[in-house]
Amino acid sequence: FVGVGVRGPLSKARLEALGVRRVEVVGDAALALAAPAAAAPALPRRFAVNVTAPAGGSHVESWGRERLLPFERATAALVREGWSPVFVAMHENDLAPLRALAASAGAVGEAIRVVPTWPAFAAIVAPCTLTLAMRLHAAVLSCCLGVPPLSVGYSDKCLDFMGSMELEAWDLPRVEVEEL
């Protein structure tokens, strides 16, 4: 290969440490969907929320509720400030943790919107002011819409992507949001 394109600066550093030359950060391929401009945020203020459970088990209990605590605290804090949550399921594995999150954050009556396609995601998330994202592609697609993602990632691939967008400060390890 003449060169290698990678998601972010962490991937680049790892390959360079192995002696690979000509590594370029290109971001995520889904960025090709980027909108020409961001939509105006809706009022009252809305924020999109996506959480997931691992593919091996869609039940929150099998994964550990403690992984949802940062999202519960952040969602509850924003709701107390008058923000409206928009719960976004990108896969069936997202439904159970989103239901648990809505219940624990005091947003039981809010619908969970299933977004199986890019146009469905765009229609629901574009009017939001920000996205609280666990899934990497909830953060990526939010960037495509000009909606800043606050990533509380499950893996360093989330930080790697956020670094490619110069949004490292918006990638929070779970421990940093536990006091919200």
Secondary structure, 3 states (H helix, E strand, C coil): CCCEEECCHHHHHHHHHCCCCCEEECCCHHHHHCCCCCCCCCCCCEEEEECCCCCCCCCHHHHCHHHHHHHHHHHHHHHHCCCEEEEEECCHHHHHHHHHHHHHCCCCCCCEEECCCHHHHHHHHCCCCEEEECCHHHHHHHHHHCCCEEECCCCHHHHHHHHHCCCHHHECCHHHHCCC
